Amino acid sequence: MLTNVAAYRFAPIADPPALAARVRDWAGGEGLRGTVLVAEEGINLFLAGADAAVAAFMCRLRAEPGLDRLQAKYSYSRAQPFARLKVKRKQEIISFRRAGGAPLARRAPTVDPADLARWIANGADDGGRRLVLLDTRNREEVGYGTFDGALALPIDNFTELPGALGPHRDALADATVVSFCTGGIRCEKAALWMRDAGMDNVLQLEGGILGYFEQVGGFGYRGECFVFDGRVALDPALRPRVDAAPALEEAA
């Protein structure tokens, strides 16, 4: 059984090429496969390998300045879902192309999975305000599954979200809006941008869908969560749809 780890952290990286080189050496030395993206705004990774190898890699990574609080989500597969190891230097660890979009000095407020499950059950937040779940993923991912009744935007790329959200802003003004995505990275950027754009009623789901599955299971969620590797998608018990050779290789 192989351990699959998904993790990201927004933190200032002083020398992204140097960190990328160290990461490549560490992951390659441990026999890990997957994708790691390094930018001045932080790190984003999807890797798989032996449990001890993943643990050793994460220990080294957390020793880097600013990455000590790097949180990870784990799942398991019998087969290696990645074809090879790729470590890339990027302008952003998730492309959004909006000035000030990186949550470095501050984050949008969050809601924990257990609290969101309670809100879903009640149809409102703890203050009685109606709840709207905003899916920040693309339409292909949404097709595999999403929260019941979620607002899904007709986008193919994350950079299209601001334009697609525009027609809905007035209708969302009286709601508590919780943005979500696969692991938290897109909804973290999206929630901060929305609040800076005047939507002070927006929160982000801490840990994304995978964190919700890990802590709560599938309550209020319909279907699976698409992942960018050979497993294709995970169900709420974090079981892969495909436990075979890799088909996709890009992190997102």
C-alpha positions as CSV (number, residue, x, y, z in Angstrom):
1,M,0.0,0.0,0.0
2,L,1.3,3.4,-1.0
3,T,0.7,6.7,0.9
4,N,-0.6,9.6,-1.1
5,V,0.0,13.1,0.3
6,A,-1.5,16.4,-0.8
7,A,-0.3,19.6,0.8
8,Y,0.2,23.3,0.2
9,R,1.4,26.3,2.1
10,F,1.3,30.0,1.3
11,A,4.5,31.4,2.7
12,P,7.3,33.7,1.4
13,I,10.0,31.6,-0.3
14,A,13.2,33.6,-0.5
15,D,14.9,31.4,-3.2
16,P,12.3,29.2,-5.1
17,P,14.9,27.6,-7.5
18,A,17.1,26.5,-4.5
19,L,14.1,25.1,-2.6
20,A,12.9,23.3,-5.8
21,A,16.4,21.7,-6.2
22,R,16.4,20.5,-2.6
23,V,12.8,19.2,-2.9
24,R,13.8,17.3,-6.1
25,D,16.8,15.7,-4.3
26,W,14.7,14.8,-1.2
27,A,11.7,13.3,-3.1
28,G,13.9,11.6,-5.7
29,G,16.1,10.1,-3.0
30,E,13.0,8.7,-1.2
31,G,11.6,7.2,-4.5
32,L,8.6,9.5,-4.4
33,R,6.6,10.3,-7.6
34,G,4.2,13.2,-8.3
35,T,4.3,16.9,-8.8
36,V,5.7,19.7,-6.7
37,L,5.2,23.4,-7.6
38,V,7.4,26.0,-5.9
39,A,6.9,29.8,-6.2
40,E,7.7,32.9,-4.2
41,E,4.2,32.6,-2.6
42,G,4.7,29.0,-1.3
43,I,4.6,25.3,-2.2
44,N,1.9,23.0,-3.6
45,L,2.5,19.2,-3.8
46,F,0.9,15.9,-4.7
47,L,3.2,12.9,-4.0
48,A,3.0,9.2,-3.5
49,G,5.4,6.5,-2.2
50,A,6.2,4.3,0.8
51,D,4.8,5.5,4.1
52,A,8.2,6.0,5.7
53,A,9.5,7.8,2.6
54,V,6.6,10.2,2.6
55,A,7.1,10.9,6.3
56,A,10.8,11.5,5.9
57,F,10.2,13.9,3.0
58,M,7.5,15.9,4.9
59,C,9.8,16.1,8.0
60,R,12.5,17.7,5.8
61,L,10.1,20.0,4.1
62,R,8.6,21.3,7.4
63,A,12.1,22.2,8.5
64,E,12.2,24.9,5.8
65,P,11.6,28.5,6.9
66,G,7.9,29.2,6.8
67,L,6.8,25.7,6.1
68,D,6.8,24.4,9.7
69,R,3.0,24.6,9.8
70,L,2.5,22.8,6.4
71,Q,-0.6,20.7,6.8
72,A,-1.1,17.6,4.7
73,K,-4.0,15.3,3.7
74,Y,-3.3,11.6,3.3
75,S,-5.0,8.8,1.4
76,Y,-3.8,5.4,0.2
77,S,-3.6,3.3,-3.0
78,R,-2.2,-0.1,-4.0
79,A,-0.7,1.2,-7.2
80,Q,1.5,4.2,-7.8
81,P,-0.8,6.9,-9.3
82,F,2.0,9.1,-10.8
83,A,4.2,8.2,-13.7
84,R,7.3,10.1,-12.5
85,L,8.5,12.9,-10.3
86,K,8.2,16.5,-11.5
87,V,9.4,19.6,-9.5
88,K,8.5,22.9,-11.2
89,R,9.4,26.5,-10.5
90,K,6.2,28.6,-11.0
91,Q,5.0,32.2,-10.8
92,E,2.1,31.0,-8.6
93,I,1.5,27.7,-6.9
94,I,-2.0,28.0,-8.3
95,S,-2.5,30.4,-11.1
96,F,-5.1,33.1,-10.4
97,R,-3.4,36.2,-12.0
98,R,-4.9,38.7,-9.6
99,A,-2.7,41.3,-7.9
100,G,-2.5,40.7,-4.1
101,G,-4.2,37.3,-4.4
102,A,-1.6,35.3,-2.4
103,P,-2.7,34.8,1.2
104,L,0.7,35.6,2.7
105,A,0.2,38.3,5.3
106,R,-3.5,37.3,6.0
107,R,-6.1,34.7,5.1
108,A,-9.9,34.9,4.7
109,P,-11.8,33.5,7.7
110,T,-12.3,29.8,7.7
111,V,-14.9,27.2,8.7
112,D,-13.9,23.8,9.9
113,P,-15.5,20.7,8.3
114,A,-17.4,19.7,11.5
115,D,-19.0,23.2,11.7
116,L,-19.8,23.2,8.0
117,A,-21.5,19.8,8.4
118,R,-23.7,21.3,11.1
119,W,-24.5,24.3,8.9
120,I,-25.5,22.0,6.1
121,A,-27.8,20.0,8.4
122,N,-29.4,23.3,9.5
123,G,-29.4,25.0,6.2
124,A,-27.9,28.1,7.8
125,D,-24.9,29.2,9.8
126,D,-24.9,29.5,13.6
127,G,-26.4,32.9,13.3
128,G,-29.3,31.8,11.2
129,R,-28.0,33.3,8.0
130,R,-28.7,31.2,4.9
131,L,-25.8,29.1,3.6
132,V,-24.4,29.1,0.1
133,L,-21.6,26.7,-0.9
134,L,-19.5,28.0,-3.7
135,D,-17.5,25.5,-5.8
136,T,-14.3,27.2,-7.1
137,R,-13.2,24.2,-9.2
138,N,-13.7,23.8,-13.0
139,R,-16.7,22.1,-14.6
140,E,-14.9,18.9,-15.3
141,E,-14.2,18.4,-11.6
142,V,-17.7,19.4,-10.6
143,G,-19.0,16.7,-12.9
144,Y,-17.5,14.0,-10.6
145,G,-19.2,15.4,-7.5
146,T,-19.9,18.4,-5.3
147,F,-21.9,19.4,-2.3
148,D,-25.7,19.2,-2.7
149,G,-27.0,22.5,-3.9
150,A,-23.6,24.1,-4.4
151,L,-23.2,27.0,-6.7
152,A,-20.9,25.8,-9.5
153,L,-19.6,28.3,-12.0
154,P,-19.2,27.5,-15.7
155,I,-15.4,27.8,-15.8
156,D,-12.6,25.7,-17.3
157,N,-9.8,27.5,-15.5
158,F,-9.5,29.0,-12.1
159,T,-8.5,32.3,-13.7
160,E,-12.0,32.6,-15.1
161,L,-13.7,32.6,-11.6
162,P,-13.9,36.4,-11.0
163,G,-15.7,37.0,-14.3
164,A,-18.1,34.0,-13.8
165,L,-18.9,35.1,-10.3
166,G,-19.9,38.6,-11.3
167,P,-23.6,37.9,-12.2
168,H,-24.1,36.1,-8.8
169,R,-22.8,38.8,-6.4
170,D,-26.1,40.5,-5.7
171,A,-27.9,37.2,-5.0
172,L,-25.2,36.2,-2.5
173,A,-25.2,39.4,-0.5
174,D,-27.5,38.1,2.2
175,A,-25.9,34.7,2.6
176,T,-22.9,33.2,4.4
177,V,-20.8,32.0,1.4
178,V,-18.4,29.1,2.0
179,S,-15.9,28.7,-0.9
180,F,-14.4,25.2,-1.4
181,C,-12.1,23.2,-3.7
182,T,-10.2,19.9,-3.7
183,G,-7.6,20.6,-1.0
184,G,-8.1,24.2,0.0
185,I,-5.6,26.1,-2.2
186,R,-8.0,27.6,-4.8
187,C,-10.8,28.4,-2.3
188,E,-8.2,30.1,-0.1
189,K,-7.1,32.4,-2.9
190,A,-10.7,32.9,-4.1
191,A,-12.1,33.8,-0.7
192,L,-9.4,36.4,0.0
193,W,-9.9,38.0,-3.4
194,M,-13.7,38.0,-2.9
195,R,-13.4,39.7,0.5
196,D,-11.0,42.3,-1.0
197,A,-13.6,42.9,-3.7
198,G,-16.2,43.8,-1.1
199,M,-17.8,40.4,-0.3
200,D,-17.2,40.3,3.4
201,N,-19.6,37.4,3.8
202,V,-17.2,34.9,2.3
203,L,-15.4,32.1,4.2
204,Q,-13.2,29.2,3.1
205,L,-13.6,25.6,3.9
206,E,-10.5,24.6,5.9
207,G,-8.8,21.7,4.1
208,G,-11.1,21.6,1.2
209,I,-13.1,18.6,0.1
210,L,-10.4,16.1,1.0
211,G,-10.2,17.6,4.5
212,Y,-14.0,17.4,4.8
213,F,-13.9,13.7,3.7
214,E,-11.1,13.0,6.2
215,Q,-12.9,14.6,9.2
216,V,-16.6,14.2,8.4
217,G,-17.1,11.8,5.5
218,G,-19.6,12.4,2.8
219,F,-22.4,14.2,4.7
220,G,-24.1,16.7,2.3
221,Y,-21.8,15.7,-0.5
222,R,-22.9,13.9,-3.7
223,G,-20.5,11.8,-5.7
224,E,-16.7,11.7,-5.7
225,C,-13.8,14.3,-5.6
226,F,-11.8,14.5,-8.8
227,V,-8.0,14.3,-8.2
228,F,-5.3,15.1,-10.7
229,D,-3.6,11.7,-10.8
230,G,-4.1,8.1,-11.9
231,R,-6.7,7.5,-9.3
232,V,-9.1,9.8,-11.1
233,A,-11.4,10.5,-8.1
234,L,-11.8,9.6,-4.4
235,D,-15.0,8.8,-2.7
236,P,-15.9,10.2,0.8
237,A,-14.0,7.3,2.4
238,L,-10.9,8.4,0.4
239,R,-11.0,5.2,-1.7
240,P,-9.8,5.7,-5.3
241,R,-12.0,5.1,-8.3
242,V,-9.0,3.6,-10.2
243,D,-6.2,1.8,-8.4
244,A,-4.0,1.2,-11.4
245,A,-1.4,2.9,-13.6
246,P,-1.3,6.7,-13.8
247,A,-3.3,8.6,-16.4
248,L,-2.8,12.2,-15.4
249,E,0.3,13.9,-14.0
250,E,-0.4,17.5,-13.3
251,A,-1.1,19.0,-9.9
252,A,-3.8,21.6,-9.5
